[in-house]
Amino acid sequence: MSCAVNSGMYDVIVIGGGPAGLAAALAAREAGAQRVLILERDGELGGILNQCIHNGFGLHYFKEELTGPEYAGRFIARLAGTGIEVRLNTMVLDITRDRQVCAVSRQYGCQMLQSRAIVLAMGCRERTRGAIGIPGTRPAGIFTAGTAQRYVNMEGYMVGRRVLILGSGDIGLIMARRMTLEGAKVLACIEVMPYSGGLNRNIVQCLQDFDIPLYLSHTIVDIRGERRVEKAVVARVDEHRRPIPGTEIGFDCDTILLSVGLIPENELTRTAGIPLDGRTKGAYVYENMETRAPGIFACGNVVHVHDLVDYVTAESQRAGAAAARFAAGARAEGPALTVENGAGVSYTVPQAIRPAAAGKGVDIFFRVRAVYSGDLRIVAESGGAPLAAFRREHLAPGEMEHITLPKALLDKAAGSITMRIEEVHS
């Protein structure tokens, strides 16, 4: 495909107009970037928030409870009068490490845009049935939970009447409640792990409040039906997640919703040759959300999957402000400490910290591998020596954790910092 070259130079181009992209663009403008452009492939700004009509957003950032569209609307309203350019219905086909963006739209055709800095804010996508290999026939009535959410909340379609949900991520839990309120019978939520993958508040408000059973350590082993789903067979699994013969349960249903995980949307990142972290499936980033490609930053669910949009906003503001500084000629430099996951920790973000560029300190976000309760410590250590310890009483994989390491502690570290979980036994 031949792209026309746009001769204008942007300071910052933000790819994605969801909560991450909106926050990054506004922060870049406030930090001094003159020409800021948001490229969004959908017909409106707001991203996934537009279909999240339930409340619970904004408790940290706005100190009040909002729905998803309300949260997005507040950021969209802030664009007015800022001079930030927005192109909707625009698909980004490619980016290069020298910060060129190939974008196509009906209005402008195919253009090659040049920017001093780029912020990647493409969000994430859902795992599908094909990704997890459920056996059985291939009838209609099988949806990812997010697709069903869009059909019900935005398109006005009822996706089913007797519903079984596989996976207990937050979208699946929320859709259990939503389908019940729309008149469907939600038979159960099935989770292959021995713990839920969602926030505890969603387990209570979306399952327990509606008497929807949660089957832990279970999975679907067969789907039956010709034109439409007619039955799903569920079995208990052992510690290796293998079905246990003789434990099968049949559910007569016409719909199955899959809430089996989210994957950062990093095709553009990958084709640009920007290194990814095998743990998060997102870009490897430094303390200011810069990737290993200088001048290209990443934020939000394209880096790692968040459970609260408020954290997406804070992270994206950091990325947007850093992109503006890069566009103005400032560079974050100095030796970097790698951040590694130790016992009980599955991943960390950022993956590297440059103490000289860390300001007053750095927030480190991470998830744990299992459910912990009791007298716990989150320990940050370097070279086998503890730098800091933070007390917790409960930790779970479905809830993202974070700590703040002051610059004084970062300056004491050498080579790397390891995050681990310690259970204190009295």
C-alpha positions in Angstrom: 0.0 0.0 0.0 1.3 3.4 -0.9 1.0 6.1 1.7 1.2 9.9 1.2 3.7 11.6 3.4 2.3 14.3 5.6 4.8 17.1 5.8 3.7 18.4 9.2 5.6 17.3 12.3 3.6 16.4 15.4 5.1 16.7 18.9 3.1 13.7 20.2 0.9 11.1 18.4 -1.2 9.0 20.7 -2.5 5.7 19.2 -5.8 4.9 20.9 -8.6 7.1 22.2 -9.7 5.1 25.2 -9.0 6.1 28.8 -5.3 5.6 28.4 -5.0 7.6 25.2 -7.2 10.5 26.5 -5.2 10.8 29.7 -1.9 10.7 27.9 -2.9 13.2 25.2 -4.1 15.7 27.8 -1.0 15.3 30.0 1.2 15.8 26.9 -0.6 19.0 26.1 -0.4 20.2 29.7 3.3 19.4 29.7 3.9 21.8 26.8 3.5 19.7 23.6 2.0 22.0 21.0 0.8 19.5 18.3 -0.9 16.5 19.8 -2.8 14.0 17.7 -5.1 11.2 18.9 -5.7 8.4 16.3 -8.7 6.2 17.1 -10.1 3.3 15.0 -13.6 3.5 16.4 -16.2 6.1 15.6 -16.0 7.8 19.0 -13.6 8.4 21.8 -13.9 6.5 25.1 -12.8 3.0 24.2 -14.0 0.1 26.3 -15.6 2.5 28.8 -18.5 3.2 26.5 -19.9 -0.2 27.0 -19.2 -0.4 30.7 -22.5 1.2 31.9 -22.1 -0.1 35.5 -20.7 2.2 38.2 -17.6 1.8 40.2 -15.3 4.0 38.1 -13.5 7.1 39.4 -13.3 6.3 43.1 -9.6 7.0 43.3 -9.2 9.7 40.6 -12.4 11.7 40.9 -13.3 10.7 44.5 -16.8 9.7 43.4 -18.5 6.8 41.8 -19.1 7.1 38.0 -20.2 4.8 35.2 -17.7 4.0 32.4 -19.3 6.5 29.9 -19.3 9.2 32.6 -15.7 8.6 33.4 -14.7 8.8 29.7 -17.0 11.8 29.2 -15.1 13.9 31.7 -11.9 13.4 29.9 -13.5 13.9 26.5 -14.9 17.2 27.8 -11.4 18.3 28.8 -10.3 18.1 25.2 -12.3 21.2 24.3 -10.1 24.2 23.8 -6.9 22.4 24.1 -6.1 22.2 20.4 -5.5 18.5 20.6 -6.4 17.0 17.2 -8.6 13.9 17.0 -9.0 11.5 14.0 -11.7 8.9 14.4 -12.4 5.9 12.2 -8.6 5.8 11.6 -6.7 2.6 11.6 -2.9 2.6 12.3 -1.3 0.1 10.1 2.3 0.5 11.1 4.8 2.4 13.3 8.5 2.7 12.9 11.2 3.1 15.5 12.1 6.5 14.1 8.5 7.5 15.1 6.6 7.4 11.8 3.0 6.3 11.8 1.2 4.9 8.8 -2.5 5.5 9.3 -5.5 5.0 7.0 -9.0 6.6 7.0 -11.8 7.4 4.6 -11.2 11.1 5.1 -7.4 11.3 4.6 -6.6 8.0 2.8 -3.3 6.4 3.7 -0.9 8.9 5.3 2.6 8.6 6.8 2.7 10.9 9.8 5.9 12.0 11.6 6.1 12.7 15.3 8.8 13.6 17.8 7.2 11.1 20.3 4.6 8.4 20.2 2.4 7.0 22.9 1.0 3.5 22.4 -2.4 3.2 24.1 -4.2 0.5 22.1 -5.6 -1.4 25.1 -6.2 -5.1 25.1 -8.3 -7.9 23.6 -10.0 -11.0 24.9 -8.9 -14.6 24.6 -11.3 -16.5 22.4 -12.5 -20.1 22.4 -9.8 -21.0 19.9 -7.1 -19.7 22.3 -8.1 -22.1 25.1 -9.1 -25.1 23.0 -12.5 -26.1 24.5 -13.6 -29.4 23.0 -17.0 -30.0 21.5 -19.2 -28.8 18.6 -19.1 -25.3 17.1 -22.6 -24.0 17.5 -23.9 -20.4 17.8 -24.3 -18.9 21.2 -20.6 -18.7 22.3 -19.4 -15.2 22.9 -16.5 -13.5 24.7 -17.9 -11.6 27.7 -16.8 -8.3 26.3 -18.5 -8.9 22.9 -21.7 -9.8 24.8 -21.3 -6.7 26.9 -21.2 -4.5 23.7 -24.2 -6.3 22.2 -26.3 -5.9 25.3 -25.2 -2.4 26.5 -24.6 -0.6 23.2 -26.3 -2.5 20.4 -29.5 -3.5 22.3 -29.3 -7.2 21.5 -30.1 -9.9 24.1 -27.4 -12.6 23.5 -29.2 -15.5 25.4 -31.6 -16.7 28.0 -29.8 -19.6 29.8 -26.2 -18.5 30.3 -23.1 -20.3 31.6 -20.0 -18.2 32.2 -16.5 -19.7 31.9 -13.9 -17.7 33.8 -14.3 -15.4 36.7 -12.5 -12.3 35.4 -14.1 -8.9 36.2 -15.9 -8.7 32.8 -17.4 -12.2 33.3 -18.6 -11.3 36.8 -20.1 -8.1 35.7 -21.9 -9.8 32.8 -23.3 -12.4 35.2 -25.1 -9.5 36.9 -26.0 -7.7 33.7 -27.6 -10.7 32.1 -29.5 -11.5 35.3 -30.9 -7.9 35.3 -31.9 -8.3 31.7 -34.0 -11.3 32.5 -31.6 -14.2 31.7 -31.0 -17.1 34.0 -27.2 -17.3 34.7 -26.7 -20.9 35.7 -23.1 -20.6 37.1 -19.7 -19.1 36.8 -17.0 -21.7 36.1 -13.3 -21.0 37.1 -10.5 -23.4 36.4 -8.2 -21.9 39.1 -8.8 -22.5 42.8 -9.5 -18.7 43.2 -11.4 -16.1 41.3 -9.6 -13.9 38.8 -11.8 -10.8 39.6 -12.0 -8.2 42.3 -13.6 -9.4 45.5 -16.2 -6.6 45.3 -17.4 -8.0 42.0 -17.7 -11.5 43.4 -19.9 -10.2 46.1 -22.0 -7.7 44.1 -22.3 -9.7 40.9 -22.5 -13.3 42.0 -23.3 -13.6 45.7 -26.0 -10.9 45.7 -27.8 -12.8 42.9 -27.2 -16.3 44.2 -25.2 -17.3 41.2 -22.9 -20.2 42.1 -19.1 -20.0 41.5 -17.5 -23.4 40.8 -13.7 -23.1 41.5 -11.3 -25.7 40.1 -13.8 -26.6 37.3 -13.8 -26.1 33.6 -15.9 -26.9 30.5 -14.9 -30.2 29.0 -17.6 -30.5 26.3 -20.0 -28.2 24.4 -23.0 -29.8 22.7 -25.4 -28.5 20.1 -26.0 -28.2 16.4 -27.2 -24.8 15.4 -27.2 -23.3 18.9 -25.6 -24.3 22.2 -27.8 -26.9 23.9 -25.6 -28.2 26.7 -22.2 -27.7 28.4 -20.5 -30.4 30.4 -18.3 -29.2 33.3 -15.8 -31.2 35.3 -13.6 -30.6 38.3 -9.9 -30.3 37.6 -6.9 -31.5 39.6 -3.9 -29.4 40.7 -2.5 -29.6 37.2 -5.8 -28.3 35.7 -6.6 -31.7 34.2 -10.3 -32.8 34.3 -11.1 -35.5 36.8 -13.2 -38.4 35.3 -16.5 -39.0 37.1 -17.0 -35.4 38.3 -18.9 -34.2 35.2 -22.0 -31.9 35.6 -24.3 -31.0 32.7 -25.8 -27.6 32.3 -28.7 -27.1 29.8 -27.9 -23.7 28.3 -28.2 -21.7 25.1 -25.3 -19.3 25.7 -21.7 -19.5 26.9 -19.8 -16.4 27.8 -16.0 -16.6 27.9 -14.1 -14.5 30.4 -10.8 -16.3 30.1 -8.3 -13.5 30.1 -7.1 -10.3 28.4 -4.1 -9.9 26.2 -2.4 -6.5 25.5 -3.0 -5.4 21.9 0.6 -5.3 20.7 0.7 -6.1 17.0 2.0 -2.6 16.2 4.5 -2.8 19.0 5.8 -6.2 17.8 6.0 -5.2 14.1 8.0 -2.1 15.1 10.6 -4.4 16.7 9.9 -3.0 20.2 10.8 -5.6 22.9 7.9 -7.2 24.8 8.0 -8.7 28.3 7.1 -12.4 28.2 5.4 -12.1 31.6 3.0 -9.2 30.8 2.8 -9.7 27.0 3.1 -5.9 26.9 6.0 -3.6 26.1 9.1 -3.5 28.3 9.0 -0.1 29.9 11.2 2.2 32.0 10.0 4.3 35.0 8.5 7.0 32.7 6.7 4.4 30.5 9.2 4.8 27.7 9.8 1.6 25.8 13.2 0.4 24.6 12.6 2.4 21.4 13.6 6.0 22.4 10.7 8.4 22.1 8.0 5.7 22.0 6.0 5.3 25.2 3.3 2.9 26.2 0.6 3.0 28.9 -2.6 1.4 30.1 -3.7 -2.1 29.1 -1.3 -2.3 26.2 1.4 -2.6 28.8 -0.3 -4.8 31.4 -3.9 -5.5 32.2 -5.3 -3.3 34.9 -8.2 -3.9 37.2 -9.0 -0.2 37.9 -9.2 2.5 35.2 -8.0 5.1 37.8 -4.6 3.4 37.7 -4.7 3.5 33.9 -5.2 7.2 34.1 -2.3 7.9 36.4 0.0 5.7 34.4 -1.0 7.3 31.1 -0.6 10.8 32.5 3.0 9.8 33.4 3.6 8.5 29.8 2.0 11.6 28.2 4.1 14.1 30.2 7.3 12.1 29.5 6.5 12.0 25.8 6.1 15.8 25.8 9.4 16.2 27.5 11.1 13.9 25.0 9.5 16.0 22.1 11.0 19.1 23.7 14.5 17.5 23.6 14.8 16.2 27.2 16.1 12.7 27.6 15.8 10.3 30.6 19.3 8.9 31.0 21.6 7.0 33.4 22.2 3.4 34.3 19.1 1.3 34.7 18.1 -1.1 37.4 16.2 -4.2 36.2 13.1 -5.0 38.3 12.6 -8.8 38.7 9.8 -10.9 40.1 10.8 -13.1 43.0 8.8 -15.6 45.1 5.0 -15.2 44.8 5.2 -12.4 42.2 4.2 -13.0 38.6 5.3 -9.8 36.9 6.4 -6.2 37.6 5.9 -2.9 35.8 8.1 -1.0 35.1 10.6 -3.6 34.1 13.6 -1.2 34.5 14.2 2.0 36.5 16.8 4.7 35.8 17.4 6.3 39.3 18.7 9.5 37.8 15.4 10.0 36.1 13.1 8.8 38.9 12.2 12.1 40.5 11.1 11.6 44.1 10.4 7.9 43.6 8.8 5.2 41.4 5.6 3.3 41.7 6.0 -0.4 41.0 2.9 -2.4 40.0 2.7 -6.1 40.2 0.5 -9.2 40.6 0.9 -12.2 42.9 0.7 -15.8 41.8 -1.7 -17.1 44.5 -4.1 -16.0 47.2 -2.3 -15.0 50.5 -3.7 -14.0 53.8 -2.3 -13.3 57.2 0.8 -11.4 58.2 2.4 -10.6 54.9 5.3 -8.6 53.6 6.0 -7.2 50.2 9.8 -7.2 50.1 11.9 -5.2 47.7 15.5 -6.3 47.8 18.8 -5.7 45.9 21.8 -8.0 46.0 20.0 -10.1 48.6 19.7 -7.2 51.0 16.2 -5.8 51.7 15.6 -2.2 50.6 12.0 -1.9 52.0 9.1 -4.1 53.3 5.4 -3.3 53.1 2.8 -5.0 55.2 -0.3 -6.5 53.8 -3.1 -8.7 55.2 -4.5 -10.0 51.9 -3.1 -10.5 48.4 -4.8 -12.1 45.4 -4.0 -12.5 41.7 -7.2 -10.7 40.7 -6.1 -7.5 42.4 -3.2 -5.5 41.1 -0.8 -4.3 43.9 1.7 -1.5 43.9 4.3 0.0 46.2 6.3 3.2 46.0 10.1 3.2 46.3 11.6 6.6 47.1 14.7 7.7 45.2 16.8 7.4 48.3 16.2 3.7 48.3 16.7 3.4 44.5 20.1 5.0 44.9 21.1 2.2 47.3 20.2 -0.5 44.8 22.8 -2.2 42.6 22.1 -3.9 39.3 18.6 -5.0 40.0 15.6 -4.9 42.4 13.7 -8.1 43.2 10.1 -8.1 44.4 8.9 -11.0 46.5 6.2 -12.0 48.9 7.1 -13.1 52.4 4.7 -14.8 54.8 5.5 -14.0 58.4 5.0 -16.9 60.8 5.0 -16.0 64.5 
